[in-house]
Every structure is written in C-alpha cells, then in structure tokens.
Amino acid sequence: MVTALLAGPAPLPEPAPAELPLDANERAAVGVFVRAGLVETQEADGLRARREPWGAYRAVS
C-alpha cells in the first residue's frame, strides 16, 4: 500500500517531521496512478511521503 495516497486534495499545512516530499521514484509512481485515472491531478499535487518507524522490524533471511 502506498501510504502517501491517503492525503486529501486540500492544501496540506507545513509538514510534520514524519512527513517528507516525495522522492523521484515516488513521484514517478504517482504519475502512473494519475495517467491511469486512479488519482486526480489536484490530489496528487498535495501528496507527501510519511516516515514510518522501521526500528520495530528486522530483515528476514
């Protein structure tokens, strides 16, 4: 699940420390969703990445 897509179309306030601008790969993925008609352009414009606490997880080998 792309948690960045949970953001609404309204302009977002200043980002909280856990929110970041989308990186190049995330912007490309959102662009695919927009071109496919799954996300509205105005909604995509306000999307932010969310930092998740990965300390509770470990790699599985």
Phi and psi restraints in degrees (range 20) as a CNS / XPLOR table:
assign (resid 1 and name C) (resid 2 and name N)
       (resid 2 and name CA) (resid 2 and name C) 1.0 -91.1 20.0 2
assign (resid 2 and name N) (resid 2 and name CA)
       (resid 2 and name C) (resid 3 and name N) 1.0 101.6 20.0 2
assign (resid 2 and name C) (resid 3 and name N)
       (resid 3 and name CA) (resid 3 and name C) 1.0 -67.6 20.0 2
assign (resid 3 and name N) (resid 3 and name CA)
       (resid 3 and name C) (resid 4 and name N) 1.0 -19.2 20.0 2
assign (resid 3 and name C) (resid 4 and name N)
       (resid 4 and name CA) (resid 4 and name C) 1.0 -64.3 20.0 2
assign (resid 4 and name N) (resid 4 and name CA)
       (resid 4 and name C) (resid 5 and name N) 1.0 -22.4 20.0 2
assign (resid 4 and name C) (resid 5 and name N)
       (resid 5 and name CA) (resid 5 and name C) 1.0 -77.1 20.0 2
assign (resid 5 and name N) (resid 5 and name CA)
       (resid 5 and name C) (resid 6 and name N) 1.0 -1.0 20.0 2
assign (resid 5 and name C) (resid 6 and name N)
       (resid 6 and name CA) (resid 6 and name C) 1.0 -79.5 20.0 2
assign (resid 6 and name N) (resid 6 and name CA)
       (resid 6 and name C) (resid 7 and name N) 1.0 -10.6 20.0 2
assign (resid 6 and name C) (resid 7 and name N)
       (resid 7 and name CA) (resid 7 and name C) 1.0 -71.2 20.0 2
assign (resid 7 and name N) (resid 7 and name CA)
       (resid 7 and name C) (resid 8 and name N) 1.0 147.0 20.0 2
assign (resid 7 and name C) (resid 8 and name N)
       (resid 8 and name CA) (resid 8 and name C) 1.0 -88.0 20.0 2
assign (resid 8 and name N) (resid 8 and name CA)
       (resid 8 and name C) (resid 9 and name N) 1.0 174.4 20.0 2
assign (resid 8 and name C) (resid 9 and name N)
       (resid 9 and name CA) (resid 9 and name C) 1.0 -76.5 20.0 2
assign (resid 9 and name N) (resid 9 and name CA)
       (resid 9 and name C) (resid 10 and name N) 1.0 -14.6 20.0 2
assign (resid 9 and name C) (resid 10 and name N)
       (resid 10 and name CA) (resid 10 and name C) 1.0 -67.9 20.0 2
assign (resid 10 and name N) (resid 10 and name CA)
       (resid 10 and name C) (resid 11 and name N) 1.0 148.9 20.0 2
assign (resid 10 and name C) (resid 11 and name N)
       (resid 11 and name CA) (resid 11 and name C) 1.0 -57.8 20.0 2
assign (resid 11 and name N) (resid 11 and name CA)
       (resid 11 and name C) (resid 12 and name N) 1.0 136.5 20.0 2
assign (resid 11 and name C) (resid 12 and name N)
       (resid 12 and name CA) (resid 12 and name C) 1.0 -87.4 20.0 2
assign (resid 12 and name N) (resid 12 and name CA)
       (resid 12 and name C) (resid 13 and name N) 1.0 146.8 20.0 2
assign (resid 12 and name C) (resid 13 and name N)
       (resid 13 and name CA) (resid 13 and name C) 1.0 -71.3 20.0 2
assign (resid 13 and name N) (resid 13 and name CA)
       (resid 13 and name C) (resid 14 and name N) 1.0 178.4 20.0 2
assign (resid 13 and name C) (resid 14 and name N)
       (resid 14 and name CA) (resid 14 and name C) 1.0 -49.1 20.0 2
assign (resid 14 and name N) (resid 14 and name CA)
       (resid 14 and name C) (resid 15 and name N) 1.0 136.0 20.0 2
assign (resid 14 and name C) (resid 15 and name N)
       (resid 15 and name CA) (resid 15 and name C) 1.0 -64.7 20.0 2
assign (resid 15 and name N) (resid 15 and name CA)
       (resid 15 and name C) (resid 16 and name N) 1.0 140.4 20.0 2
assign (resid 15 and name C) (resid 16 and name N)
       (resid 16 and name CA) (resid 16 and name C) 1.0 -71.3 20.0 2
assign (resid 16 and name N) (resid 16 and name CA)
       (resid 16 and name C) (resid 17 and name N) 1.0 162.8 20.0 2
assign (resid 16 and name C) (resid 17 and name N)
       (resid 17 and name CA) (resid 17 and name C) 1.0 -55.8 20.0 2
assign (resid 17 and name N) (resid 17 and name CA)
       (resid 17 and name C) (resid 18 and name N) 1.0 -26.6 20.0 2
assign (resid 17 and name C) (resid 18 and name N)
       (resid 18 and name CA) (resid 18 and name C) 1.0 -83.9 20.0 2
assign (resid 18 and name N) (resid 18 and name CA)
       (resid 18 and name C) (resid 19 and name N) 1.0 -8.5 20.0 2
assign (resid 18 and name C) (resid 19 and name N)
       (resid 19 and name CA) (resid 19 and name C) 1.0 -102.7 20.0 2
assign (resid 19 and name N) (resid 19 and name CA)
       (resid 19 and name C) (resid 20 and name N) 1.0 137.8 20.0 2
assign (resid 19 and name C) (resid 20 and name N)
       (resid 20 and name CA) (resid 20 and name C) 1.0 -133.0 20.0 2
assign (resid 20 and name N) (resid 20 and name CA)
       (resid 20 and name C) (resid 21 and name N) 1.0 158.0 20.0 2
assign (resid 20 and name C) (resid 21 and name N)
       (resid 21 and name CA) (resid 21 and name C) 1.0 -66.1 20.0 2
assign (resid 21 and name N) (resid 21 and name CA)
       (resid 21 and name C) (resid 22 and name N) 1.0 153.6 20.0 2
assign (resid 21 and name C) (resid 22 and name N)
       (resid 22 and name CA) (resid 22 and name C) 1.0 -67.0 20.0 2
assign (resid 22 and name N) (resid 22 and name CA)
       (resid 22 and name C) (resid 23 and name N) 1.0 141.9 20.0 2
assign (resid 22 and name C) (resid 23 and name N)
       (resid 23 and name CA) (resid 23 and name C) 1.0 -83.6 20.0 2
assign (resid 23 and name N) (resid 23 and name CA)
       (resid 23 and name C) (resid 24 and name N) 1.0 178.3 20.0 2
assign (resid 23 and name C) (resid 24 and name N)
       (resid 24 and name CA) (resid 24 and name C) 1.0 -59.3 20.0 2
assign (resid 24 and name N) (resid 24 and name CA)
       (resid 24 and name C) (resid 25 and name N) 1.0 -41.6 20.0 2
assign (resid 24 and name C) (resid 25 and name N)
       (resid 25 and name CA) (resid 25 and name C) 1.0 -67.2 20.0 2
assign (resid 25 and name N) (resid 25 and name CA)
       (resid 25 and name C) (resid 26 and name N) 1.0 -40.0 20.0 2
assign (resid 25 and name C) (resid 26 and name N)
       (resid 26 and name CA) (resid 26 and name C) 1.0 -66.3 20.0 2
assign (resid 26 and name N) (resid 26 and name CA)
       (resid 26 and name C) (resid 27 and name N) 1.0 -41.5 20.0 2
assign (resid 26 and name C) (resid 27 and name N)
       (resid 27 and name CA) (resid 27 and name C) 1.0 -62.6 20.0 2
assign (resid 27 and name N) (resid 27 and name CA)
       (resid 27 and name C) (resid 28 and name N) 1.0 -39.6 20.0 2
assign (resid 27 and name C) (resid 28 and name N)
       (resid 28 and name CA) (resid 28 and name C) 1.0 -63.7 20.0 2
assign (resid 28 and name N) (resid 28 and name CA)
       (resid 28 and name C) (resid 29 and name N) 1.0 -41.5 20.0 2
assign (resid 28 and name C) (resid 29 and name N)
       (resid 29 and name CA) (resid 29 and name C) 1.0 -64.9 20.0 2
assign (resid 29 and name N) (resid 29 and name CA)
       (resid 29 and name C) (resid 30 and name N) 1.0 -42.9 20.0 2
assign (resid 29 and name C) (resid 30 and name N)
       (resid 30 and name CA) (resid 30 and name C) 1.0 -63.7 20.0 2
assign (resid 30 and name N) (resid 30 and name CA)
       (resid 30 and name C) (resid 31 and name N) 1.0 -38.2 20.0 2
assign (resid 30 and name C) (resid 31 and name N)
       (resid 31 and name CA) (resid 31 and name C) 1.0 -59.5 20.0 2
assign (resid 31 and name N) (resid 31 and name CA)
       (resid 31 and name C) (resid 32 and name N) 1.0 -38.3 20.0 2
assign (resid 31 and name C) (resid 32 and name N)
       (resid 32 and name CA) (resid 32 and name C) 1.0 -63.1 20.0 2
assign (resid 32 and name N) (resid 32 and name CA)
       (resid 32 and name C) (resid 33 and name N) 1.0 -43.8 20.0 2
assign (resid 32 and name C) (resid 33 and name N)
       (resid 33 and name CA) (resid 33 and name C) 1.0 -62.7 20.0 2
assign (resid 33 and name N) (resid 33 and name CA)
       (resid 33 and name C) (resid 34 and name N) 1.0 -40.6 20.0 2
assign (resid 33 and name C) (resid 34 and name N)
       (resid 34 and name CA) (resid 34 and name C) 1.0 -65.3 20.0 2
assign (resid 34 and name N) (resid 34 and name CA)
       (resid 34 and name C) (resid 35 and name N) 1.0 -47.2 20.0 2
assign (resid 34 and name C) (resid 35 and name N)
       (resid 35 and name CA) (resid 35 and name C) 1.0 -63.4 20.0 2
assign (resid 35 and name N) (resid 35 and name CA)
       (resid 35 and name C) (resid 36 and name N) 1.0 -30.1 20.0 2
assign (resid 35 and name C) (resid 36 and name N)
       (resid 36 and name CA) (resid 36 and name C) 1.0 -80.9 20.0 2
assign (resid 36 and name N) (resid 36 and name CA)
       (resid 36 and name C) (resid 37 and name N) 1.0 -6.1 20.0 2
assign (resid 36 and name C) (resid 37 and name N)
       (resid 37 and name CA) (resid 37 and name C) 1.0 81.8 20.0 2
assign (resid 37 and name N) (resid 37 and name CA)
       (resid 37 and name C) (resid 38 and name N) 1.0 13.4 20.0 2
assign (resid 37 and name C) (resid 38 and name N)
       (resid 38 and name CA) (resid 38 and name C) 1.0 -85.4 20.0 2
assign (resid 38 and name N) (resid 38 and name CA)
       (resid 38 and name C) (resid 39 and name N) 1.0 -21.7 20.0 2
assign (resid 38 and name C) (resid 39 and name N)
       (resid 39 and name CA) (resid 39 and name C) 1.0 -135.7 20.0 2
assign (resid 39 and name N) (resid 39 and name CA)
       (resid 39 and name C) (resid 40 and name N) 1.0 135.4 20.0 2
assign (resid 39 and name C) (resid 40 and name N)
       (resid 40 and name CA) (resid 40 and name C) 1.0 -72.6 20.0 2
assign (resid 40 and name N) (resid 40 and name CA)
       (resid 40 and name C) (resid 41 and name N) 1.0 147.3 20.0 2
assign (resid 40 and name C) (resid 41 and name N)
       (resid 41 and name CA) (resid 41 and name C) 1.0 -57.9 20.0 2
assign (resid 41 and name N) (resid 41 and name CA)
       (resid 41 and name C) (resid 42 and name N) 1.0 -45.2 20.0 2
assign (resid 41 and name C) (resid 42 and name N)
       (resid 42 and name CA) (resid 42 and name C) 1.0 -65.6 20.0 2
assign (resid 42 and name N) (resid 42 and name CA)
       (resid 42 and name C) (resid 43 and name N) 1.0 -30.6 20.0 2
assign (resid 42 and name C) (resid 43 and name N)
       (resid 43 and name CA) (resid 43 and name C) 1.0 -70.5 20.0 2
assign (resid 43 and name N) (resid 43 and name CA)
       (resid 43 and name C) (resid 44 and name N) 1.0 -42.0 20.0 2
assign (resid 43 and name C) (resid 44 and name N)
       (resid 44 and name CA) (resid 44 and name C) 1.0 -63.6 20.0 2
assign (resid 44 and name N) (resid 44 and name CA)
       (resid 44 and name C) (resid 45 and name N) 1.0 -32.3 20.0 2
assign (resid 44 and name C) (resid 45 and name N)
       (resid 45 and name CA) (resid 45 and name C) 1.0 -62.4 20.0 2
assign (resid 45 and name N) (resid 45 and name CA)
       (resid 45 and name C) (resid 46 and name N) 1.0 -26.6 20.0 2
assign (resid 45 and name C) (resid 46 and name N)
       (resid 46 and name CA) (resid 46 and name C) 1.0 -101.0 20.0 2
assign (resid 46 and name N) (resid 46 and name CA)
       (resid 46 and name C) (resid 47 and name N) 1.0 8.5 20.0 2
assign (resid 46 and name C) (resid 47 and name N)
       (resid 47 and name CA) (resid 47 and name C) 1.0 -72.8 20.0 2
assign (resid 47 and name N) (resid 47 and name CA)
       (resid 47 and name C) (resid 48 and name N) 1.0 145.7 20.0 2
assign (resid 47 and name C) (resid 48 and name N)
       (resid 48 and name CA) (resid 48 and name C) 1.0 -132.4 20.0 2
assign (resid 48 and name N) (resid 48 and name CA)
       (resid 48 and name C) (resid 49 and name N) 1.0 151.5 20.0 2
assign (resid 48 and name C) (resid 49 and name N)
       (resid 49 and name CA) (resid 49 and name C) 1.0 -82.0 20.0 2
assign (resid 49 and name N) (resid 49 and name CA)
       (resid 49 and name C) (resid 50 and name N) 1.0 151.6 20.0 2
assign (resid 49 and name C) (resid 50 and name N)
       (resid 50 and name CA) (resid 50 and name C) 1.0 -118.2 20.0 2
assign (resid 50 and name N) (resid 50 and name CA)
       (resid 50 and name C) (resid 51 and name N) 1.0 126.5 20.0 2
assign (resid 50 and name C) (resid 51 and name N)
       (resid 51 and name CA) (resid 51 and name C) 1.0 -76.4 20.0 2
assign (resid 51 and name N) (resid 51 and name CA)
       (resid 51 and name C) (resid 52 and name N) 1.0 126.7 20.0 2
assign (resid 51 and name C) (resid 52 and name N)
       (resid 52 and name CA) (resid 52 and name C) 1.0 -105.5 20.0 2
assign (resid 52 and name N) (resid 52 and name CA)
       (resid 52 and name C) (resid 53 and name N) 1.0 144.8 20.0 2
assign (resid 52 and name C) (resid 53 and name N)
       (resid 53 and name CA) (resid 53 and name C) 1.0 -76.0 20.0 2
assign (resid 53 and name N) (resid 53 and name CA)
       (resid 53 and name C) (resid 54 and name N) 1.0 99.8 20.0 2
assign (resid 53 and name C) (resid 54 and name N)
       (resid 54 and name CA) (resid 54 and name C) 1.0 -87.0 20.0 2
assign (resid 54 and name N) (resid 54 and name CA)
       (resid 54 and name C) (resid 55 and name N) 1.0 -1.8 20.0 2
assign (resid 54 and name C) (resid 55 and name N)
       (resid 55 and name CA) (resid 55 and name C) 1.0 -60.9 20.0 2
assign (resid 55 and name N) (resid 55 and name CA)
       (resid 55 and name C) (resid 56 and name N) 1.0 -24.6 20.0 2
assign (resid 55 and name C) (resid 56 and name N)
       (resid 56 and name CA) (resid 56 and name C) 1.0 -82.7 20.0 2
assign (resid 56 and name N) (resid 56 and name CA)
       (resid 56 and name C) (resid 57 and name N) 1.0 -4.4 20.0 2
assign (resid 56 and name C) (resid 57 and name N)
       (resid 57 and name CA) (resid 57 and name C) 1.0 -111.9 20.0 2
assign (resid 57 and name N) (resid 57 and name CA)
       (resid 57 and name C) (resid 58 and name N) 1.0 156.3 20.0 2
assign (resid 57 and name C) (resid 58 and name N)
       (resid 58 and name CA) (resid 58 and name C) 1.0 -137.2 20.0 2
assign (resid 58 and name N) (resid 58 and name CA)
       (resid 58 and name C) (resid 59 and name N) 1.0 159.6 20.0 2
assign (resid 58 and name C) (resid 59 and name N)
       (resid 59 and name CA) (resid 59 and name C) 1.0 -72.1 20.0 2
assign (resid 59 and name N) (resid 59 and name CA)
       (resid 59 and name C) (resid 60 and name N) 1.0 144.9 20.0 2
assign (resid 59 and name C) (resid 60 and name N)
       (resid 60 and name CA) (resid 60 and name C) 1.0 -106.9 20.0 2
assign (resid 60 and name N) (resid 60 and name CA)
       (resid 60 and name C) (resid 61 and name N) 1.0 129.3 20.0 2
